[in-house]
């Protein structure tokens, strides 16, 4: 969440071909995060967004690079210490997904992030709302920019419209739609999470595994209950058959106990007992 030591954004960055390019594997130069909440929120968002773009993920594509607290170098003609930013979370679409030490724009085909999320803190909030927003809008042309304060839960988002950031319309639940990611960002249990277009919370891989295990257990329990119900029905049917057999035998025994005259009166022609 470090800010560029340059106080004002540079409006034009023209390459000077007489200067050698820095190497493409510059190390990131970001400071430690300000709190556990900030670190955990960054890790959470990175894992959730990476899950979107994995094979079989909700995004339906894998050509995305997702990183956090990693330096973006965007001036190929300057020193490493100039013209850089370190977004808390950023996503670049239409690129290869492999580990990087930093994001060097001049070695990435001129690509800048498609989505940036900054986590506000006492020391960075003013810059995140002002100078960084201006750089992301006017220099980087980032299509979508969000900020979130893990302490106060302040949450806002902007999309680039004809070169200017416009606030993203808020969902009744307070979520903000990301066209670039194809999902909502919103607060859930005081952390920033992702939701699909229907409003369903997008799970972490371990949450999804736990849900699948719970669903499998529920299906197994339903199958056990179904089998138990079938067993009870079969037992009841068997008991019914046995009860009806006993009733028939009792009736036959009572009728056979009648005298010949009683049988004649009743018009019965019963088999005689075959006793000795």
FENSULUR-V821660 format. One record per residue. N is the residue number from 1. RES is the residue in one small letter. PHI is phi in radians with two decimals (* if undefined). PSI is psi in whole degrees, 0 to 359 (999 if undefined). BURIAL is # if it has 16 or more other C-alpha atoms within 10 Angstrom, else .. Layout:
BEGIN
((N;RES;PHI;PSI;BURIAL) (N;RES;PHI;PSI;BURIAL))
END
This chain:
BEGIN
((1;x;*;20;#) (2;x;-1.23;153;#) (3;x;-1.91;155;#) (4;x;-1.10;132;#) (5;x;-1.14;342;.) (6;x;-1.21;127;.) (7;x;-1.31;333;.) (8;x;-2.21;144;.) (9;x;-1.16;144;.) (10;x;-1.42;121;.) (11;x;-1.24;328;.) (12;x;-2.32;130;.) (13;x;-2.13;90;.) (14;x;-1.67;132;.) (15;x;-1.21;139;.) (16;x;-1.81;104;.) (17;x;-1.20;351;.) (18;x;-1.40;347;.) (19;x;-1.71;138;.) (20;x;-1.21;144;.) (21;x;-1.28;143;#) (22;x;-1.11;161;#) (23;x;-1.12;159;.) (24;x;-1.52;2;#) (25;x;-2.07;40;.) (26;x;-1.04;139;#) (27;x;-1.31;146;.) (28;x;-1.13;150;#) (29;x;-2.29;54;#) (30;x;-1.79;142;#) (31;x;-1.37;171;.) (32;x;-1.06;153;.) (33;x;-1.32;161;#) (34;x;-1.39;336;.) (35;x;-2.75;166;.) (36;x;-1.04;322;.) (37;x;-1.05;317;.) (38;x;-1.14;314;#) (39;x;-1.12;314;#) (40;x;-1.15;323;.) (41;x;-1.17;319;#) (42;x;-1.09;313;#) (43;x;-1.05;319;#) (44;x;-1.09;311;#) (45;x;-1.10;318;#) (46;x;-1.06;314;#) (47;x;-1.14;319;#) (48;x;-1.14;315;#) (49;x;-1.21;321;#) (50;x;-1.08;325;#) (51;x;-1.11;326;#) (52;x;-1.03;322;#) (53;x;-1.82;13;#) (54;x;-1.38;169;#) (55;x;-0.99;125;.) (56;x;1.38;9;.) (57;x;-1.31;171;.) (58;x;-1.14;334;#) (59;x;-1.27;337;#) (60;x;1.29;19;.) (61;x;-2.70;159;.) (62;x;-2.17;2;#) (63;x;-1.50;65;.) (64;x;-2.49;142;#) (65;x;-2.00;127;#) (66;x;-2.15;128;#) (67;x;-2.58;169;#) (68;x;-2.58;144;#) (69;x;0.89;40;#) (70;x;-2.05;137;#) (71;x;-1.26;136;#) (72;x;-1.87;113;#) (73;x;-1.64;125;#) (74;x;-2.26;18;#) (75;x;-2.23;95;#) (76;x;-1.18;347;#) (77;x;-1.78;4;#) (78;x;-2.06;175;#) (79;x;-1.26;163;.) (80;x;-0.99;329;#) (81;x;-1.41;1;.) (82;x;-2.10;149;.) (83;x;0.96;65;#) (84;x;-2.51;158;#) (85;x;-2.49;158;#) (86;x;-2.22;78;#) (87;x;-1.01;145;#) (88;x;-1.13;316;#) (89;x;-2.46;133;#) (90;x;-2.52;154;#) (91;x;-2.27;130;#) (92;x;-2.01;125;#) (93;x;-1.72;157;#) (94;x;1.25;36;.) (95;x;-2.47;170;.) (96;x;-1.37;145;.) (97;x;-1.81;102;#) (98;x;-2.65;158;.) (99;x;-1.09;140;.) (100;x;-2.31;153;.) (101;x;-1.40;333;.) (102;x;-2.90;175;#) (103;x;-1.92;110;#) (104;x;-1.84;110;#) (105;x;-1.00;319;#) (106;x;-1.21;343;#) (107;x;-1.80;5;#) (108;x;-2.07;31;.) (109;x;1.18;24;.) (110;x;1.32;12;.) (111;x;-1.38;135;#) (112;x;-1.92;166;#) (113;x;-1.02;148;#) (114;x;-1.55;330;#) (115;x;-2.43;137;#) (116;x;-2.30;137;#) (117;x;-2.15;123;#) (118;x;-1.90;140;#) (119;x;-1.73;119;#) (120;x;-1.26;147;#) (121;x;-2.57;172;#) (122;x;-1.01;325;.) (123;x;-1.54;343;.) (124;x;-2.07;349;#) (125;x;-1.00;315;#) (126;x;-1.08;316;.) (127;x;-1.18;319;#) (128;x;-1.08;321;#) (129;x;-1.40;339;.) (130;x;-2.01;277;.) (131;x;-1.09;314;#) (132;x;-1.13;318;#) (133;x;-1.02;319;#) (134;x;-1.16;319;#) (135;x;-1.14;313;#) (136;x;-1.11;327;#) (137;x;-1.36;308;#) (138;x;-1.66;333;#) (139;x;-1.81;307;#) (140;x;-1.41;336;#) (141;x;0.99;47;#) (142;x;-1.26;122;#) (143;x;-1.01;324;#) (144;x;-2.43;135;#) (145;x;-2.32;127;#) (146;x;-2.17;150;#) (147;x;-2.35;152;#) (148;x;-2.58;135;#) (149;x;-1.83;110;#) (150;x;-1.12;343;#) (151;x;-1.57;307;.) (152;x;-1.60;347;.) (153;x;1.20;21;.) (154;x;-1.10;132;.) (155;x;-2.50;123;#) (156;x;-2.48;156;#) (157;x;-2.54;151;#) (158;x;-2.41;147;#) (159;x;-2.15;148;#) (160;x;-1.42;120;#) (161;x;-2.21;112;.) (162;x;0.89;44;.) (163;x;1.51;356;.) (164;x;-2.19;146;.) (165;x;-1.33;129;#) (166;x;-2.07;140;.) (167;x;-1.04;139;#) (168;x;-1.37;134;#) (169;x;-1.07;135;.) (170;x;-1.52;133;.) (171;x;-1.19;153;.) (172;x;-0.93;333;.) (173;x;-1.45;359;.) (174;x;1.59;4;.) (175;x;-1.40;162;#) (176;x;-2.18;131;#) (177;x;-1.43;133;#) (178;x;-1.86;110;#) (179;x;-1.15;324;.) (180;x;-1.15;321;.) (181;x;-1.58;339;#) (182;x;1.29;33;#) (183;x;-2.76;171;#) (184;x;-1.56;149;#) (185;x;-1.89;134;#) (186;x;-2.84;164;#) (187;x;-1.51;130;#) (188;x;-2.44;120;.) (189;x;0.94;40;.) (190;x;1.18;19;.) (191;x;-2.27;157;#) (192;x;-1.46;123;#) (193;x;-2.22;177;#) (194;x;-1.96;146;#) (195;x;-2.32;144;#) (196;x;-1.35;180;#) (197;x;-1.11;338;.) (198;x;-1.55;356;.) (199;x;1.65;7;.) (200;x;-1.40;134;.) (201;x;-1.13;127;#) (202;x;-1.44;124;#) (203;x;-1.51;159;#) (204;x;-1.23;161;#) (205;x;-0.95;317;.) (206;x;-1.24;328;.) (207;x;-1.17;320;.) (208;x;-1.12;319;.) (209;x;-1.11;319;.) (210;x;-1.13;320;.) (211;x;-1.11;318;.) (212;x;-1.11;320;.) (213;x;-1.12;318;.) (214;x;-1.12;318;.) (215;x;-1.12;319;.) (216;x;-1.11;319;.) (217;x;-1.14;320;.) (218;x;-1.11;318;.) (219;x;-1.12;320;.) (220;x;-1.12;319;.) (221;x;-1.13;320;.) (222;x;-1.09;321;.) (223;x;-1.18;320;.) (224;x;-1.08;317;.) (225;x;-1.14;320;.) (226;x;-1.10;316;.) (227;x;-1.12;320;.) (228;x;-1.15;320;.) (229;x;-1.12;319;.) (230;x;-1.11;318;.) (231;x;-1.11;317;.) (232;x;-1.14;320;.) (233;x;-1.12;318;.) (234;x;-1.13;320;.) (235;x;-1.14;318;.) (236;x;-1.13;320;.) (237;x;-1.11;319;.) (238;x;-1.13;318;.) (239;x;-1.11;322;.) (240;x;-1.14;317;.) (241;x;-1.09;315;.) (242;x;-1.13;320;.) (243;x;-1.11;317;.) (244;x;-1.12;322;.) (245;x;-1.11;316;.) (246;x;-1.11;321;.) (247;x;-1.11;320;.) (248;x;-1.14;318;.) (249;x;-1.14;319;.) (250;x;-1.12;319;.) (251;x;-1.12;316;.) (252;x;-1.11;321;.) (253;x;-1.12;320;.) (254;x;-1.17;320;.) (255;x;-1.18;322;#) (256;x;-1.20;337;#) (257;x;-1.34;351;.) (258;x;-1.23;152;.) (259;x;-1.31;160;.) (260;x;-0.96;323;.) (261;x;-1.17;319;.) (262;x;-1.11;322;.) (263;x;-1.15;320;.) (264;x;-1.12;318;.) (265;x;-1.08;319;.) (266;x;-1.43;354;.) (267;x;1.24;33;.) (268;x;-1.74;141;.) (269;x;-2.18;86;.) (270;x;-1.73;151;.) (271;x;-1.18;141;.) (272;x;-1.31;151;.) (273;x;-1.10;141;.) (274;x;-1.76;42;.) (275;x;-1.26;165;.) (276;x;-1.14;999;.))
END
